[in-house]
Amino acid sequence: MAEKNMNHPGCIETDIIENANDLIVVLDPQGKVLVWNRAAESITGYSRNDVIGSRDVWKRLYPDADYRRRITHRITDIITKNQYFENLETTIVTKAGEQRVISWNTRQIEYGGDYRAIAIGRDITGIAKAKRDEQITERKKAEEALRWASAYHRNLIEASLDPLVTIDPDGKISDVNAATEKITGYSRDNLVGSDFSYYFTEPKKAREGYEKVFKEGIVRDYELEIRHKDGLLTPVLYNASVYRDESGNVTGVFAAARDITDRRRAEEALKEILKESEARYNALFFNTHSVSLLIDPDTGMITDVNSAACKYYGYSREQLITMRIFDLNRLPADKVLRDLSAAKKEREKHFTSVHYLANGECRNVEVYSGPITVKGKTLFYSIIHDITDRKRAEEALRESETKLNVILQSSPIPKFVIDTGHRVISWNKALEETSGIKAKDVIGTNQQWRAFYDTERPCMADLLVDGAVDKIPELYKDKVKKSEVVEGAYEATDFFPHIDRTGKWLHFIAAPIIDADGKVIGAIETLEDITPLVRAQQELKESEEQYSALFYNNYSVSLLIDPDTGIIVDANNAAVRYYGYSREQLTSMGIYDLNRLPKDSVVRDLQRAKDKKEKHFLSTHYLAGGEKRNVEVYSGPIRVKGKPLFYSIIHDITDRKQAEADLKKYSDKLEEMVSERTKNLREAQDKLVKTEKLAVLGKLAGGVGHELRNPLGAIKNAAYFLNMVLENPDPDVKDTIEIINKEVARSECIISSLLDFARPTILTLRKVAVNKVISETVTRNPIPANITVTSNLDETIPEIMADPDKLLQVFTNLITNAVQAMPDSGKLTLTSYLSDTGHVVVSVRDTGVGIPEENMKKLFEPLFTTKAKGIGLGLVVIKAIVKAHHGSIDVQSEVGKGTTFTVKLPIGIEEGH
């Protein structure tokens, strides 16, 4: 039931409340203000808009917290004993800062099926002042209050348009309003003191009614018929309740009558209309081509069906009227009955569901329903439309739109889409990063040009939407051409000086979006940042001459090799002299012609060097004269004129190899073998013991972590509940709650460490910018003001395949340890760079207390810690994370000078690791 707004003019309650001279407030069970009358606005200075729906007004009226707390305790004490309070005097501070004395009276009322508190505040500032200044006697104050109450009650009664009466315990009328005089035809003097039951067509029923009120305290919608002294009869509904004196004793009944003459006439007219319309209903219901059902909303039974329903469901009429609606839609009975109840109350008229036919076929249906009265009983009239085909089409369209949006948004290539009105309908994240413009700022606008130009002009996609392809060469000159891949598309390359500080070279393709009928419904434009390529080409052109001089004139034997075939692409002058072949001969040979190894073995070694897994090789090369020489080869990938090649520098180590062989011959091989074997056995034994200990510790950590989480959760919930229910708690209590929350948080952190240690490290790999993870770590873990942070992050390092959440955990632990190592002050240095071995290296360096040498070997052992509140698992967990990434972690430290942790991570690792 929708609750009436008591502040809305036109209802009787509003008129009574608004005409009152006293401050009247209605509160919901949570203390929020629902009603705030004119007198409340006038006395306090706060308007309805200031207070309705809020409970903050009490803090404004009682700004002093101690005084407000004393009032709250006093109210709580009174309500505990009496459920209401009377004549509670308090001093409020108005919006203008004026102090006024208010005497409060409250009652609990039932309103709209719920309970509310009504508070009436009487402004007794003048009375209080008179009490202080003139010492008015208690008797005079009581008389004044009685006179005011009498006038107030009279105003309330007379303001009502409904007949109102008060009845004493003997059934005599003690007071009436003008509406009662009008409906009975008798004056107030004649009515007061007379028998209440005298003015009704059924005096006995009237007498039983007010006796019931005295007995039960309240009567709702008690139907009677008032007889006017001229014989006119008026049907009414009486609502009555008892009222009490100051001691709580019942002293009478207050009754209000509501004239239901118009309702009675409407009911009679409705009966005639229903009688006439029953025939029309039968014709409409049974002859309509729409599937129609009549359903009992209380039981779900199907009471009638038309022929269209029988044909649709495949059941006879006799079968259907023995079934319930949830035999058709297979939903739980309580769910169906709830929906029927909502439709019966006209809160909902439209449903979608799934119905089953007699042959078991499942069909999507749309149901339009509403209550209807048939032969005096309220039933539920449902018209069913089959929407199975429409649902399938909608689902297919929705799936298609979802896939398209996912493709656009997840694409690393910047893209935007416009409709025929040139409005942007898609602007993916890659384009946000390239242009610096957020999607929310351009979606729905025609301002796509802002990403590329400083003044408004059409983009290529705009020209395609307008069909103005002839203007494309005018705007893009010789930079544009038709796409060879996409029909109707155009592509161009241009420099955009307004993107970034130094501008960008972009290659862009615009293509029309065409519907099934061949009509253009929009356009998509795709962008590619080729700035690095253009600049590299420029730099390459400048460096080619330098390369030629360095390569050909180098005194080291140097070769350029195709890594895919092993063919020698070029050789310098030193190589020609060393091998004894001309440059033309060498460039017609393969490297396997020089080292005589199988071709597939050579190509494998080249591939390893190309992947940066190996840069140094030992081999045997043959010279043109057939001489065999031992060589040491240092190699690496190089790009020459756009082609990836393999650059090898060859050193002759024949003499050195011979010397090494001679030295090795005279070594004490036996002693070395015994020593090595002993060492291997000892290490194997230590490793086995350590593995068994770690397994036991892992099981224990996992069990303890899981067992502690439930009691910690209960403690945390209890602390949250205490913090929520205690209004203005004592400082000691508040401090205790804060200590509980801090210790629970610390315990949860310890449990997380235990669980991280206990379970295997599983990675979710994706491309990650390591510098971005480092910056996010610093943001999430603010550095104290007494520590200076220096970031030496190489912005050119490539993205790596990694789990960003795990990396965040690694860097958080290292930075936290570094900060804790500098309790007074210090310097934290964060560094990243790409190593020669193709690893991304991150170091965290502090100028703290350092780590003693005796502790260095124990750092990554479980349960070893030097912290008072640590458990010694942090470094163990992060080492496992780094190892899972196929990386390594090292530490260097000097007592009194600081510590540096260095993490090395490969650029790419295989999925599943």
Stockholm file with secondary structure:
# STOCKHOLM 1.0

chainA/1-913         MAEKNMNHPGCIETDIIENANDLIVVLDPQGKVLVWNRAAESITGYSRNDVIGSRDVWKRLYPDADYRRRITHRITDIITKNQYFENLETTIVTKAGEQRVISWNTRQIEYGGDYRAIAIGRDITGIAKAKRDEQITERKKAEEALRWASAYHRNLIEASLDPLVTIDPDGKISDVNAATEKITGYSRDNLVGSDFSYYFTEPKKAREGYEKVFKEGIVRDYELEIRHKDGLLTPVLYNASVYRDESGNVTGVFAAARDITDRRRAEEALKEILKESEARYNALFFNTHSVSLLIDPDTGMITDVNSAACKYYGYSREQLITMRIFDLNRLPADKVLRDLSAAKKEREKHFTSVHYLANGECRNVEVYSGPITVKGKTLFYSIIHDITDRKRAEEALRESETKLNVILQSSPIPKFVIDTGHRVISWNKALEETSGIKAKDVIGTNQQWRAFYDTERPCMADLLVDGAVDKIPELYKDKVKKSEVVEGAYEATDFFPHIDRTGKWLHFIAAPIIDADGKVIGAIETLEDITPLVRAQQELKESEEQYSALFYNNYSVSLLIDPDTGIIVDANNAAVRYYGYSREQLTSMGIYDLNRLPKDSVVRDLQRAKDKKEKHFLSTHYLAGGEKRNVEVYSGPIRVKGKPLFYSIIHDITDRKQAEADLKKYSDKLEEMVSERTKNLREAQDKLVKTEKLAVLGKLAGGVGHELRNPLGAIKNAAYFLNMVLENPDPDVKDTIEIINKEVARSECIISSLLDFARPTILTLRKVAVNKVISETVTRNPIPANITVTSNLDETIPEIMADPDKLLQVFTNLITNAVQAMPDSGKLTLTSYLSDTGHVVVSVRDTGVGIPEENMKKLFEPLFTTKAKGIGLGLVVIKAIVKAHHGSIDVQSEVGKGTTFTVKLPIGIEEGH
#=GR chainA/1-913 SS CCCCCTTSTTSHHHHHHHHCSSEEEEECTTCCEEEECHHHHHHHCCCHHHHTTCSTHHHHHSCCHHHHHHHHHHHHHHHHHHSSCCSEEEEEECTTSCEEEEEEEEEEEEETTEEEEEEEEEECHHHHHHHHHHCCCHHHHHHHHHHHHHHHHHHHHHHCSSCEEEECTTSBEEEECHHHHHHHCCCHHHHTTSBGGGGBSCHHHHHHHHHHHHHHSEEEEEEEEEECTTSCEEEEEEEEEEEECTTSCEEEEEEEEEECHHHHHHHHHHHHHHHHHHHHHHHHHHHCSSEEEEECTTTCBEEEECHHHHHHHSCCHHHHTTSBTHHHHCCCHHHHHHHHHHHHTTSCCEEEEEEECTTSCEEEEEEEEEEEEETTEEEEEEEEEECHHHHHHHHHHHHHHHHHHHHHHHCSSCEEEEETTSCEEEECHHHHHHHCCCHHHHBTSSCGGGGTCSSCCCCHHHHHHHTCGGGHHHHHGGGEEECSSSTTCEEEEEEETTSTTTCEEEEEEEEEEECTTSCEEEEEEEEEECHHHHHHHHHHHHHHHHHHHHHHTCSSEEEEECTTTCBEEEECHHHHHHHCCCHHHHTTSBHHHHHCCCHHHHHHHHHHHHTTSCCEEEEEEECTTSCEEEEEEEEEEEEETTEEEEEEEEEECHHHHHHHHHHHHTSCHHHHHHHHHHHHHHHHHHHHHHHHHHHHHHHHHHHHHHHHHHHHHHHHHHHHHHHHHCSSCCHHHHHHHHHHHHHHHHHHHHHHHHHHHHSCCCCCCEEECHHHHHHHHHHHSCCCTTEEEEEEECTTCCCEEECHHHHHHHHHHHHHHHHHTCSSCEEEEEEEEECTTSEEEEEEEECSSCCCHHHHTTTTSTTCCCSSSCCSCHHHHHHHHHHHTTCEEEEEEETTTEEEEEEEEESCCCTTC
#=GC SS_cons         CCCCCTTSTTSHHHHHHHHCSSEEEEECTTCCEEEECHHHHHHHCCCHHHHTTCSTHHHHHSCCHHHHHHHHHHHHHHHHHHSSCCSEEEEEECTTSCEEEEEEEEEEEEETTEEEEEEEEEECHHHHHHHHHHCCCHHHHHHHHHHHHHHHHHHHHHHCSSCEEEECTTSBEEEECHHHHHHHCCCHHHHTTSBGGGGBSCHHHHHHHHHHHHHHSEEEEEEEEEECTTSCEEEEEEEEEEEECTTSCEEEEEEEEEECHHHHHHHHHHHHHHHHHHHHHHHHHHHCSSEEEEECTTTCBEEEECHHHHHHHSCCHHHHTTSBTHHHHCCCHHHHHHHHHHHHTTSCCEEEEEEECTTSCEEEEEEEEEEEEETTEEEEEEEEEECHHHHHHHHHHHHHHHHHHHHHHHCSSCEEEEETTSCEEEECHHHHHHHCCCHHHHBTSSCGGGGTCSSCCCCHHHHHHHTCGGGHHHHHGGGEEECSSSTTCEEEEEEETTSTTTCEEEEEEEEEEECTTSCEEEEEEEEEECHHHHHHHHHHHHHHHHHHHHHHTCSSEEEEECTTTCBEEEECHHHHHHHCCCHHHHTTSBHHHHHCCCHHHHHHHHHHHHTTSCCEEEEEEECTTSCEEEEEEEEEEEEETTEEEEEEEEEECHHHHHHHHHHHHTSCHHHHHHHHHHHHHHHHHHHHHHHHHHHHHHHHHHHHHHHHHHHHHHHHHHHHHHHHHCSSCCHHHHHHHHHHHHHHHHHHHHHHHHHHHHSCCCCCCEEECHHHHHHHHHHHSCCCTTEEEEEEECTTCCCEEECHHHHHHHHHHHHHHHHHTCSSCEEEEEEEEECTTSEEEEEEEECSSCCCHHHHTTTTSTTCCCSSSCCSCHHHHHHHHHHHTTCEEEEEEETTTEEEEEEEEESCCCTTC
//
